[in-house]
Amino acid sequence: MKALTPSGGIGSWVVAEEVPQPRPRPDEALVKVEAFAVNRGETFLLEQPRAGHRPGKDVAGLVVQAAADGSGPAVCTRVVGHPMGGGWAEYVAVPTSALAPLPESIAATTAAALPLAGLTALRLLRTAGPVAGRRLLLTGASGGVGHYVTELAAAAGAEVTAVTRSPERGRRLVELGAAAVVHDVGDAVGPYDVVLESTGGTELPRALAKLRRRGLLIWFGQASRTPVTLDFFDFFAGPESATLRHFHYMDCDTPFAADLGTLVRLVAGGRLNPELGLVADWSETAAVLTDLRERRVRGKAVLTVS
């Protein structure tokens, strides 16, 4: 089968190669990929790829071989899946614990935009606890996670302030339910009950300063790729006795399949609206990756496999 593999960054981030078709484990289904999404974090991994690594965590397609252990969807079921890799290909083996059936009303391109960003947003808000009536500050809100968090939190009754440097993106976040949009975290008017922080570097301490006493800051990313320095005594300036919690979306007791099913149900009911910034044929993946790294794509980039 054809698959996209890392090139090591020489000339292009990926190259198309012929590779063996996956041989699923007993708890895996073989999925014929119809569409896959590109996550910005995956572009970082392409800079110095591990030996044997093949990218691709967000896929939608058709089950062509059911799991041998009898779990998961049957053959010919449309699905959305979240494998740990290998999805930028014609076929991918996906654990049935990371697959959810997809109704005909949801296009494969739309579904492919759901897994990583949607799972992260859903689990972030679950970690934050009940948000109805609470003030929430979200940094790095321009991407897919920011989109989903804003829409889900606002629908749940939170007063969301989103931080984004893009005026265009800010207008969209207001449409999704944000009560306020600022272009610098210093302009956010606190205090906040919950801060969701994904930038790291110098931004995390600035966001922490907006937190109320005994509030909660959930640190779920470091997009700046710069380490954070915190001063113990800064907490006395406002967020006294605050909780700072590290978050990883995979550290969850709920299977991916269950949460993917929730996301699919929300989309089918019109309560969650994936936003596609670009849909292209997978032969254009190299150009799409370049655009992503240079931030010329707003919304999710989805490639169709034909």
Secondary structure, 3 states (H helix, E strand, C coil): CEEEEECCCCCCCEEEEECCCCCCCCCEEEEEEEEEEECHHHHHHCCCCCCCCCCCCEEEEEEEECCCCCCCCCCCCEEEECCCCCCCECEEEEEHHHEEECCCCCCHHHHHCCHHHHHHHHHHHHHHCCCCCCEEEECCCCCHHHHHHHHHHHHCCCEEEEECCCHHHHHHHHHCCCCEEECCHHHCCCCEEEEEECCCCCHHHHHHCCEEEEEEEEECCCCCCCCCCCCHHHHHHCCCCCEEEECCCCCCCCCHHHHHHHHHHHHHCCCCCCCEEEEEEHHHHHHHHHHHHCCCCCCEEEEECC
